[in-house]
């Protein structure tokens, strides 16, 4: 198995040298310089990207996102990570994965050091084998397995196991690193090596020389001779730490070597606010000095000398010395294959130790506030929720000047960085704000009978009645790009439906989003539910937000198709409502009206080409080729400066055709359009089903029978007859606004307004009813009578 793992990552030694910068004197004032050329390679499933690595040591990193700049890294492997579950022998597959990740980082130009356990476990395995052999185990094997089980194996002394295991452990590491053309060197230390000044200097010089030569030092306590640790003598200050286990050794080395990052891998996900496994235990994302008083520590891991308390003390000591620390799980099979590289990339893995507390709440705290606020919001009277939305609509017009000033700052900062279509999305105007206010008032009017509406009533039996009623989904996470007008729209829909809301906007709209969120909270404050809508301003990556499955109930992405695809891929156990592409089609039938066609094509393609409901593919019936109608379409597109891409069939009819389309499944998002020819309405429908995205598709024809066939046979969220594709919009549908357009087939489809943000629950009212009363010999019988449902408020 190991040979297969190694073979996938083998790189010839001369290739690796070509990709790394030449070694220079290695110190903090003269670090190895990164290459000017960026290379991307891959070992197994881990990308290799050369990144700029340089920073002055002295202060730890304040945020996870900065960890990608770590130059010198110590990885500490706990006993539970290195050993098998039976504590006798090494977890070879796990070690191979760790070596692969360390090799990837080493070949990015970083300086990697390993502090490893495992010598005792490896030695115990070897010594047990020798003892069994010395007890004539060969004879026992011949006489039967039962005798082998009954043979007594004496308790093995740890120092002897360490002495027997050190050489084998190092040989294993050397064999693994050799597969990646990396040399490793072993260093055994004891506490005395740090207390003796000359030995400290010697150790420091040896480590620096190994790093200078691109060698990975593998450090361990010399457990064969190490004396017992002095009680209560460690962690008394920056210059004093007793090396009594590999946690304290790793912390001491990290500070001595002015390391940027210390990664401590154990058998738990990180630091919890109470012992892992307890009902209320929550993983602590960021741990700050002084927080240890609020943490209850459990027992230590199944193997090893230190528990979580020892790791936290060592981590805080290293943090005080200027080294950032992350404690994470190195044993979980789903994450151990990339846990180290994920940490260095700044992903939310384990517990990150930081000296800088954020000014505001964490995203987890914001999620809890949104849930609590949403529940309070759902208990308000419909008139009160409508009043909040009306107040927000008034604020959008009353505070117009302040909003436009903030938006102007965003536009100035984005100039030259964003493409023209994105700048248009980013821009706000007086007319946009007025339209927003009108849409919000529509939402307020429709919210009067949303939450708590009875959908079904059933009399199960006498005095036993069942109701199905609408309720909020819970906490929504809406991620949007470049569209600050999205914030009040989505907030109003969340308020109307009684949902808590987390908003994550793009940094290009930071100023606009900030003021719009403040106005939203001002409106919520009139009924004491200010916290129901939260704007995430921390450095949380979208991928990390998508993992908060215990906080978020539904994710709604608003942005590019790439953003939607990334979120759908990153979401872990959280449903995503949306569409990844808006490949909208218009089929021009042979019975189409010439004037209608040109108007509809112009509006669908040219009015706002960056929108997801803009036309991308025009299907034309073959009989219309070389007709005045066809010529008018082409002339109009030329006047509007639309670039035409010819489909394969259309290109075959032309002597000098436009550029042939690279793919019939393309969302251009610009003044570009694919034109293809079809022989019949059925061929048009088949084309749409094969190359479309189930978003919005249109037929242009004067034949009602043909139109109805199209409307009922095209399987898309929105199917239109003789209208522009651009009508596929919540505001234009009369929904007031939309949180997005969904192309999924579950829950909501098409423009998703207020109704799409509700789910249901069942209410059963009885009088001492039990199921046994309805058994064969019971006294009651099921009635299952449908009861009238209260009429909705038509206003």
C-alpha positions in Angstrom: 0.0 0.0 0.0 2.8 2.4 0.9 4.5 1.9 -2.4 1.4 3.0 -4.2 1.1 6.1 -2.0 4.7 7.0 -2.6 4.7 6.2 -6.3 2.0 8.8 -7.0 4.0 11.6 -5.5 7.6 10.7 -6.6 9.4 13.6 -8.2 13.0 13.3 -9.5 15.6 15.1 -7.4 16.9 17.4 -10.2 13.3 18.6 -10.9 12.8 19.6 -7.4 16.0 21.6 -7.3 15.0 23.5 -10.4 11.8 24.6 -8.8 13.3 25.9 -5.5 15.3 29.0 -5.0 19.0 28.6 -4.3 19.9 28.3 -0.6 21.3 31.4 1.1 22.4 32.2 4.6 19.3 31.3 6.6 18.2 33.9 9.2 15.3 36.0 9.9 17.1 39.0 8.3 18.0 37.0 5.2 15.3 34.4 4.4 15.3 32.2 1.4 13.8 34.3 -1.4 10.8 32.8 -3.3 11.0 32.2 -7.0 9.7 34.8 -9.3 8.0 32.2 -11.5 4.9 30.5 -9.9 4.6 26.8 -10.5 1.6 24.7 -9.9 2.1 20.9 -9.5 0.2 18.2 -7.7 1.2 15.3 -5.5 -1.8 13.1 -5.1 -4.7 15.4 -4.4 -2.7 18.3 -2.9 -1.9 21.3 -5.1 1.7 22.6 -5.1 1.8 26.3 -5.4 5.0 28.4 -4.8 3.9 31.3 -2.7 5.8 34.4 -1.4 7.1 33.5 2.1 8.6 36.3 4.1 7.9 38.0 7.4 9.7 39.4 10.4 9.4 37.3 13.4 8.4 38.7 16.8 4.6 38.7 16.7 2.3 35.8 16.0 -0.2 36.0 13.1 -3.4 37.7 14.1 -5.7 35.9 11.7 -5.9 32.4 10.1 -5.8 34.0 6.6 -2.2 35.1 7.4 -1.0 31.5 8.0 -0.3 31.1 4.3 2.7 33.4 4.8 4.3 31.1 7.4 7.9 30.3 6.4 9.1 28.1 9.2 6.7 25.5 10.6 6.9 22.9 13.3 4.5 20.0 13.1 4.0 18.0 16.3 2.6 14.5 15.9 1.0 13.2 19.0 1.2 9.5 20.1 -2.4 9.0 19.1 -1.7 10.3 15.6 1.4 8.1 15.0 0.3 4.9 16.6 -2.4 2.4 15.8 -5.5 1.9 17.8 -4.0 -1.1 19.7 -1.1 1.2 20.7 1.3 -1.5 19.4 2.8 -0.4 16.1 2.5 2.6 13.8 -0.4 3.9 11.7 1.5 3.6 8.4 -1.2 5.0 6.1 -1.7 8.1 8.3 2.1 8.7 8.5 2.4 8.4 4.8 -0.2 11.1 4.3 1.5 13.4 6.8 4.9 12.9 5.1 3.3 13.8 1.8 1.8 17.0 3.1 5.1 18.0 4.8 6.9 17.3 1.6 4.5 19.5 -0.4 5.1 22.4 2.0 8.8 21.9 2.0 8.9 22.0 -1.7 6.9 25.3 -1.7 10.0 26.9 -0.1 9.0 26.5 3.5 11.2 25.1 6.3 9.5 22.2 7.9 10.4 20.5 11.2 8.7 17.4 12.7 8.4 16.7 16.4 7.2 13.1 16.5 6.1 10.5 19.0 6.0 6.8 18.2 9.3 5.4 19.2 7.9 3.7 22.3 5.0 2.2 20.3 7.3 1.0 17.6 9.7 -0.4 20.1 7.0 -2.1 22.0 5.9 -3.9 18.9 9.5 -5.1 18.2 10.1 -6.2 21.8 6.8 -8.1 22.0 7.8 -9.9 18.9 11.2 -10.8 20.3 9.7 -12.0 23.6 7.2 -14.2 21.8 9.9 -15.7 19.8 12.1 -16.3 22.9 9.1 -18.1 24.5 9.1 -20.7 21.7 6.2 -19.1 19.9 7.0 -21.2 16.9 6.0 -24.3 18.8 2.9 -22.6 20.1 1.9 -21.7 16.5 2.3 -25.4 15.5 0.2 -26.6 18.5 -2.7 -24.2 18.1 -3.7 -20.6 18.4 -5.2 -21.0 21.9 -1.8 -21.6 23.5 -0.6 -18.4 21.8 -3.3 -16.3 23.4 -2.6 -17.7 26.8 1.1 -16.9 26.7 1.9 -14.1 29.2 3.8 -11.0 27.9 5.5 -9.0 30.7 4.9 -5.3 31.1 7.5 -3.5 28.9 9.5 -0.6 30.4 9.0 2.5 28.3 12.7 3.5 28.1 13.6 0.1 26.7 10.8 0.3 24.2 12.1 3.8 23.1 15.6 2.5 22.7 14.4 -0.4 20.6 12.0 1.8 18.5 14.0 4.9 17.7 16.1 3.5 14.9 13.2 1.7 13.2 11.0 4.9 13.4 13.7 7.0 11.8 14.3 4.4 9.1 10.6 4.5 8.2 10.6 8.3 8.0 13.7 8.3 5.8 12.1 5.8 3.4 9.0 7.9 3.2 10.7 11.3 2.6 13.1 9.7 0.1 10.1 9.1 -2.2 9.7 12.9 -2.5 13.5 13.5 -2.9 13.7 15.0 0.6 16.4 14.2 3.1 15.5 13.9 6.8 17.7 13.9 9.9 17.0 12.7 13.4 17.7 14.8 16.6 17.1 13.4 20.0 17.0 15.8 22.9 16.3 15.9 26.7 15.4 18.8 29.0 19.1 19.2 29.9 19.9 20.2 26.3 17.8 23.3 26.8 19.1 24.2 30.2 22.8 24.0 29.3 23.7 27.2 27.3 26.4 25.5 25.2 24.1 22.6 24.3 21.3 25.0 23.4 23.6 26.9 21.0 24.8 23.6 19.5 21.2 22.4 19.0 20.2 25.7 17.5 23.2 25.7 15.1 22.5 22.1 14.0 18.9 22.8 13.3 19.7 26.0 11.3 22.3 24.1 9.3 19.9 21.3 8.4 17.2 23.8 7.3 19.8 25.6 5.2 20.6 22.4 3.4 16.9 21.8 2.8 16.7 18.8 5.2 13.7 18.1 7.4 14.8 17.7 11.0 12.8 15.1 12.9 13.0 15.8 16.6 12.0 13.6 19.6 12.7 13.4 23.3 15.3 10.8 24.0 12.9 8.6 25.9 15.6 6.0 26.4 17.5 8.2 28.9 15.1 11.1 29.7 14.8 11.7 33.5 11.3 12.2 35.0 9.9 15.8 34.6 10.2 18.1 37.5 6.7 18.8 38.9 5.3 22.3 38.4 8.5 23.7 36.9 7.3 24.4 33.4 5.6 27.3 31.8 6.7 29.9 34.3 7.8 32.4 31.7 9.1 32.9 28.2 12.6 31.7 29.1 11.6 28.7 31.2 9.7 25.6 30.0 10.4 22.0 31.2 10.6 19.5 28.3 8.5 16.8 29.9 6.6 15.6 26.8 6.5 16.3 23.1 4.0 19.2 23.5 6.4 21.2 25.6 9.3 20.1 23.4 7.5 21.4 20.3 6.7 24.7 22.0 10.3 25.1 23.2 11.7 24.4 19.7 9.2 26.7 18.0 10.3 29.6 20.2 14.0 28.7 20.1 13.9 28.6 16.3 11.7 31.7 15.9 9.1 29.6 14.1 6.1 31.2 12.4 3.7 28.3 13.0 3.3 25.4 15.3 0.8 22.7 14.3 -0.1 20.3 17.1 -1.9 17.2 15.8 -3.8 15.0 18.2 -6.9 12.7 18.2 -9.5 15.5 18.9 -10.7 18.2 16.5 -9.2 21.0 18.7 -10.0 22.7 21.9 -13.6 22.4 23.2 -15.3 24.6 25.8 -16.0 21.4 27.8 -14.8 17.8 27.5 -15.4 16.4 23.9 -18.3 14.1 23.8 -20.3 15.9 26.4 -23.7 17.2 25.3 -22.9 20.9 25.2 -19.3 20.7 24.0 -18.5 23.2 21.2 -15.3 23.4 19.3 -13.5 26.7 20.0 -12.4 28.2 16.7 -10.1 30.9 18.1 -8.6 30.7 21.6 -7.2 33.8 23.3 -4.8 34.1 26.3 -7.0 34.4 29.4 -9.8 32.1 28.0 -8.4 29.0 29.8 -10.4 29.9 32.9 -13.6 29.3 31.0 -12.6 25.8 29.7 -13.0 22.5 31.5 -10.4 19.9 30.5 -11.1 16.2 30.2 -8.8 13.3 30.5 -5.7 12.9 28.4 -5.6 10.9 25.1 -5.4 7.1 25.1 -1.7 7.3 24.6 1.0 9.8 25.2 2.1 11.8 28.3 0.2 15.0 27.9 -3.5 15.8 27.7 -5.3 18.8 26.2 -4.4 20.9 29.2 -0.7 20.3 28.6 -1.2 21.2 24.9 -3.0 24.4 25.7 -0.3 25.5 28.2 2.4 24.7 25.6 0.5 26.5 22.9 0.1 29.6 25.0 3.7 29.6 25.9 4.7 29.4 22.2 2.2 32.1 21.4 3.8 34.4 24.0 7.1 33.7 22.3 5.8 34.9 18.9 4.7 31.6 17.3 1.2 31.1 16.0 -0.4 27.7 17.1 -3.1 25.5 15.7 -4.3 22.4 17.5 -6.2 20.0 15.2 -7.2 16.4 14.6 -4.6 14.3 12.8 -6.4 11.0 13.0 -9.8 11.5 11.3 -9.7 9.6 8.0 -11.7 12.2 6.2 -9.4 15.1 7.0 -6.0 13.7 8.0 -5.0 13.5 4.3 -5.0 17.3 4.0 -5.2 18.7 7.5 -1.7 20.2 7.5 -2.0 21.9 4.1 -5.5 23.1 5.0 -4.2 24.8 8.1 -1.4 26.5 6.2 -3.9 27.7 3.6 -5.9 29.4 6.4 -8.9 27.2 6.4 -11.0 26.9 9.5 -9.5 23.6 10.9 -9.0 23.0 14.6 -8.4 25.7 17.2 -6.3 28.7 16.2 -4.5 30.5 19.0 -4.4 34.3 18.6 -3.4 37.3 20.8 -5.7 39.6 18.8 -9.4 39.5 19.8 -11.8 40.7 17.0 -13.7 43.9 17.7 -17.1 42.2 17.1 -18.7 38.7 17.6 -17.5 35.6 15.8 -19.6 34.2 13.0 -20.7 31.4 15.3 -22.0 34.0 17.8 -23.6 35.9 14.9 -25.4 32.7 13.8 -26.7 32.2 17.4 -27.9 35.8 17.5 -29.6 35.4 14.2 -31.4 32.3 15.3 -32.5 33.8 18.6 -33.6 37.0 16.8 -35.3 35.1 14.1 -37.4 33.2 16.6 -38.4 36.4 18.3 -39.2 37.8 14.8 -41.5 34.9 14.0 -43.5 35.5 17.2 -44.3 39.1 16.2 -47.7 39.9 14.8 -47.8 40.1 11.0 -48.5 43.9 11.2 -45.4 44.4 13.3 -43.2 42.6 10.7 -44.8 44.7 8.0 -44.1 47.8 10.0 -40.4 47.0 10.2 -40.3 46.5 6.4 -42.2 49.8 5.7 -39.7 51.6 8.0 -36.8 50.1 6.1 -38.3 51.2 2.8 -38.7 54.8 4.2 -35.0 54.7 5.4 -33.8 53.8 1.9 -35.3 57.0 0.5 -34.7 59.2 3.6 -31.0 58.2 3.8 -30.5 58.2 0.1 -27.5 60.7 0.2 -25.6 58.7 2.8 -26.2 55.5 0.9 -25.0 56.9 -2.4 -21.9 58.5 -0.8 -20.9 55.1 0.6 -21.6 53.5 -2.8 -19.4 56.1 -4.4 -16.5 55.0 -2.2 -17.0 51.4 -3.3 -17.1 52.4 -7.0 -13.9 54.5 -6.7 -12.0 51.7 -5.0 -13.3 49.1 -7.6 -12.4 51.3 -10.6 -9.9 49.4 -12.7 -10.3 46.2 -10.6 -13.8 45.1 -11.7 -15.1 44.5 -15.2 -17.7 46.8 -16.5 -20.7 44.4 -16.0 -19.7 44.0 -12.3 -19.3 47.7 -11.9 -22.8 48.1 -13.2 -24.1 45.6 -10.6 -22.2 47.4 -7.9 -23.6 50.8 -8.7 -26.6 52.3 -6.8 -28.7 55.2 -8.0 -31.7 57.2 -6.8 -33.9 55.3 -9.2 -32.6 52.0 -7.9 -33.3 53.0 -4.3 -36.8 54.1 -5.2 -37.5 50.8 -6.9 -36.1 49.0 -3.9 -38.4 50.9 -1.6 -41.4 50.1 -3.8 -40.4 46.4 -3.8 -40.1 46.4 0.0 -43.6 47.8 0.4 -44.9 45.0 -1.8 -43.2 42.5 0.5 -44.7 44.1 3.5 -48.2 43.9 2.0 -47.7 40.2 1.1 -46.3 39.3 4.6 -49.6 39.9 6.4 -50.6 36.2 6.0 -47.3 34.3 5.6 -46.1 32.8 8.9 -48.6 30.6 10.7 -50.9 30.3 7.7 -53.0 27.1 7.9 -52.6 24.9 4.8 -54.5 21.8 5.8 -56.9 20.7 8.6 -57.9 17.2 9.3 -60.1 15.6 12.0 -58.3 12.5 12.9 -60.9 11.4 15.4 -63.4 13.0 17.7 -61.7 15.9 19.5 -58.4 15.1 17.7 -57.6 17.7 15.0 -54.4 18.1 12.9 -53.2 21.3 11.2 -50.3 21.9 8.8 -49.1 25.5 9.2 -46.3 27.6 7.6 -43.2 28.4 9.7 -39.8 30.0 9.0 -37.0 27.8 7.7 -34.6 29.0 10.5 -31.3 30.7 9.8 -30.5 31.7 6.2 -27.0 32.4 4.9 -27.1 34.6 1.8 -23.8 35.1 0.0 -23.8 37.8 -2.7 -21.3 39.5 -5.0 -21.2 43.1 -6.1 -24.9 43.7 -5.5 -25.5 45.9 -2.5 -29.2 46.3 -3.5 -29.5 42.6 -2.7 -29.1 43.3 1.0 -32.3 45.2 1.8 -34.3 42.9 -0.6 -33.1 39.7 1.1 -33.4 41.3 4.6 -37.0 42.3 3.9 -37.9 38.8 2.7 -36.3 37.2 5.8 -38.1 39.7 8.1 -41.5 38.9 6.4 -40.9 35.2 6.7 -39.6 35.3 10.3 -36.2 33.9 9.4 -32.9 34.7 11.0 -30.4 36.0 8.4 -26.6 35.9 8.0 -25.3 38.1 5.1 -21.9 37.7 3.5 -21.3 40.4 0.9 -18.3 40.9 -1.4 -15.6 43.2 -0.1 -16.0 45.3 -3.3 -19.3 46.5 -1.7 -18.1 46.9 1.9 -19.1 50.5 2.4 -22.5 50.1 0.8 -23.3 46.9 2.7 -22.3 48.5 6.0 -24.7 51.4 5.8 -27.5 49.3 4.4 -27.1 46.8 7.2 -27.1 49.6 9.8 -30.4 50.9 8.4 -31.8 47.3 8.4 -31.0 47.0 12.1 -32.4 50.4 12.8 -35.7 49.3 11.3 -35.6 46.0 13.3 -35.0 47.9 16.5 -38.5 49.4 16.5 -39.8 46.0 17.7 -36.7 44.8 19.6 -35.3 42.3 17.1 -32.2 44.1 15.9 -30.0 40.9 16.1 -32.2 38.9 13.6 -30.2 40.1 10.6 -26.4 39.9 10.8 -23.7 41.0 8.4 -20.6 38.9 8.5 -17.6 41.2 8.5 -14.9 38.8 9.8 -12.3 37.2 7.5 -14.3 34.0 7.3 -13.9 32.3 4.0 -17.0 31.2 2.2 -15.9 27.6 2.4 -15.7 27.9 6.2 -19.2 29.4 6.4 -20.6 26.5 4.4 -19.4 24.1 7.1 -21.6 25.6 9.9 -24.2 23.0 9.5 -25.3 23.3 13.2 -26.0 27.0 12.7 -27.3 27.5 9.1 -30.4 25.8 7.7 -30.3 27.1 4.1 -27.6 28.7 1.9 -28.7 31.0 -0.9 -25.9 32.2 -3.2 -26.4 35.3 -5.3 -23.6 35.9 -7.8 -21.6 34.3 -10.7 -22.1 30.8 -11.8 -18.6 30.0 -10.4 -19.6 31.3 -7.0 -22.7 29.1 -7.0 -20.7 26.0 -8.0 -18.1 26.7 -5.4 -20.8 27.0 -2.7 -22.6 23.9 -3.8 -19.3 22.0 -3.6 -18.3 23.4 -0.3 -21.6 23.0 1.5 -21.4 20.2 4.1 -24.8 19.0 5.0 -26.6 22.3 4.3 -29.1 22.6 1.4 -28.2 25.2 -1.2 -31.0 27.0 -3.1 -30.0 28.5 -6.4 -28.7 27.9 -9.9 -25.2 27.5 -11.1 -25.9 28.8 -14.6 -28.4 30.9 -16.5 -28.3 29.4 -20.0 -31.6 30.9 -21.3 -32.9 29.9 -24.7 -35.4 31.6 -27.1 -36.9 29.5 -29.9 -38.1 31.4 -32.9 -40.8 29.3 -34.5 -41.7 29.4 -38.2 -44.9 31.2 -37.3 -43.2 34.0 -35.4 -44.1 37.7 -36.0 -41.1 39.6 -37.3 -41.7 42.7 -35.2 -42.1 40.8 -32.0 -39.0 38.7 -32.6 -36.6 41.6 -32.9 -38.0 43.4 -29.9 -37.9 40.3 -27.7 -34.4 39.3 -28.8 -33.1 42.8 -28.2 -34.6 43.1 -24.7 -33.6 39.5 -23.7 -29.9 39.9 -24.8 -29.1 43.6 -24.8 -31.0 45.2 -21.9 -28.8 43.7 -19.2 -26.5 41.0 -20.7 -24.8 40.2 -17.3 -28.0 39.1 -15.7 -28.7 35.4 -15.1 -32.0 35.7 -17.0 -30.4 37.2 -20.2 -30.6 35.3 -23.5 -27.6 33.1 -24.3 -28.8 30.9 -27.2 -31.2 31.8 -30.0 -32.8 28.8 -31.7 -34.2 29.5 -35.2 -36.5 27.3 -37.2 -34.8 26.2 -40.5 -37.5 27.7 -42.6 -36.6 31.2 -41.5 -33.1 31.1 -42.9 -32.6 33.6 -45.7 -35.9 35.4 -45.0 -36.4 39.1 -44.1 -37.2 38.1 -40.5 -33.8 36.4 -40.2 -32.0 39.3 -41.8 -33.7 41.8 -39.4 -32.5 39.7 -36.4 -28.9 39.7 -37.7 -29.0 43.5 -38.5 -30.4 44.3 -35.0 -27.7 42.2 -33.3 -25.0 43.9 -35.4 -26.3 47.4 -34.5 -26.3 46.4 -30.8 -22.7 45.1 -31.2 -23.5 41.6 -30.2 -20.9 39.0 -31.1 -22.4 36.0 -32.7 -21.2 32.4 -32.2 -22.5 29.9 -34.8 -23.8 26.5 -33.7 -22.5 23.5 -35.7 -25.8 23.2 -37.7 -26.0 27.0 -38.4 -22.4 27.1 -39.5 -23.0 24.4 -42.1 -25.5 26.7 -43.8 -23.1 29.6 -44.1 -20.3 30.2 -46.6 -18.6 32.7 -44.3 -19.8 31.9 -40.8 -19.0 33.8 -37.6 -16.8 32.1 -35.1 -18.1 28.6 -34.4 -19.3 28.1 -30.8 -16.8 26.2 -28.6 -19.7 24.8 -26.5 -23.4 24.9 -26.8 -23.6 25.0 -23.0 -22.2 28.5 -22.4 -23.3 31.4 -20.3 -21.7 34.5 -21.8 -22.9 37.2 -19.4 -21.9 39.8 -22.0 -22.9 41.0 -25.5 -22.3 37.6 -27.1 -24.9 35.1 -28.4 -25.0 31.6 -29.8 -27.3 31.1 -32.8 -28.3 27.5 -33.8 -30.8 26.1 -36.4 -33.4 23.5 -35.6 -35.8 21.6 -37.8 -38.8 21.4 -35.5 -40.2 22.4 -32.2 -39.4 19.0 -30.8 -35.7 19.4 -31.8 -35.8 22.8 -30.1 -37.1 21.2 -26.9 -34.5 18.4 -27.1 -31.7 21.0 -27.6 -32.9 23.0 -24.5 -33.1 19.9 -22.3 -29.6 18.8 -23.4 -27.7 22.2 -23.3 -29.9 24.4 -21.1 -29.7 25.0 -17.3 -33.5 24.7 -16.6 -33.6 28.4 -15.8 -35.8 30.4 -18.4 -36.7 29.4 -21.9 -39.0 31.2 -24.4 -40.9 30.4 -27.6 -41.9 33.2 -30.1 -44.8 32.1 -32.3 -48.3 33.1 -33.3 -49.5 29.5 -33.2 -51.2 29.0 -29.9 -51.2 25.2 -30.2 -47.4 25.2 -30.8 -46.9 27.6 -27.9 -48.9 25.4 -25.5 -47.0 22.3 -26.6 -43.7 24.2 -25.8 -45.0 25.5 -22.4 -46.0 22.1 -21.2 -43.1 20.1 -22.5 -40.0 22.3 -21.7 -38.8 21.2 -18.2 -37.5 24.5 -16.9 -38.2 26.7 -13.9 -39.7 29.4 -16.1 -41.2 28.8 -19.6 -42.6 31.8 -21.5 -44.5 32.6 -24.7 -43.9 35.8 -26.6 -42.1 37.5 -23.8 -38.6 38.5 -22.9 -36.5 36.1 -20.8 -35.8 39.1 -18.5 -39.3 38.8 -16.9 -37.9 35.9 -14.9 -37.5 38.1 -11.8 -39.2 38.2 -8.4 -40.0 41.9 -8.6 -41.5 41.6 -12.1 -43.5 38.5 -10.9 -45.0 40.7 -8.2 -43.2 38.9 -5.3 -41.8 42.2 -4.2 -38.2 40.9 -4.4 -36.4 37.6 -4.6 -33.6 35.9 -2.7 -32.6 34.2 -6.0 -33.8 32.0 -8.8 -33.8 28.3 -8.1 -33.5 25.6 -10.8 -33.8 22.7 -8.3 -36.9 20.5 -8.2 -37.4 20.4 -4.4 -39.1 23.0 -2.2 -38.9 26.2 -4.4 -38.4 26.7 -8.2 -37.9 29.8 -10.3 -37.8 33.3 -8.6 -37.9 32.6 -4.9 -39.8 35.1 -2.9 -41.5 35.0 0.5 -43.2 31.7 -0.1 -39.9 30.0 -0.8 -38.5 30.9 2.6 -41.2 29.1 4.5 -41.6 25.4 5.5 -44.3 23.7 7.5 -44.9 22.0 10.8 -47.8 19.9 12.1 -50.0 20.8 15.1 -52.0 18.1 16.7 -54.6 19.0 19.4 -56.3 16.2 21.4 -57.8 15.2 24.7 -55.9 12.4 26.3 -55.7 10.4 23.1 -53.4 7.3 22.9 -52.7 5.1 19.9 -53.9 1.9 21.7 -57.4 3.3 21.6 -57.3 2.9 17.8 -56.2 -0.7 17.8 -58.4 -3.6 16.6 -60.1 -3.9 20.0 -59.9 -0.2 20.9 -62.8 2.1 21.5 -62.0 4.7 18.8 -61.9 4.7 15.0 -59.9 7.0 12.7 -62.1 9.5 10.8 -59.6 11.4 8.7 -62.1 14.1 7.7 -60.9 17.1 5.7 -61.9 20.4 7.5 -62.2 23.8 5.9 -59.1 26.0 5.9 -59.3 29.6 7.0 -59.3 31.9 3.9 -56.1 33.9 3.2 -56.2 37.7 3.6 -56.7 38.9 0.0 -55.1 42.2 0.9 
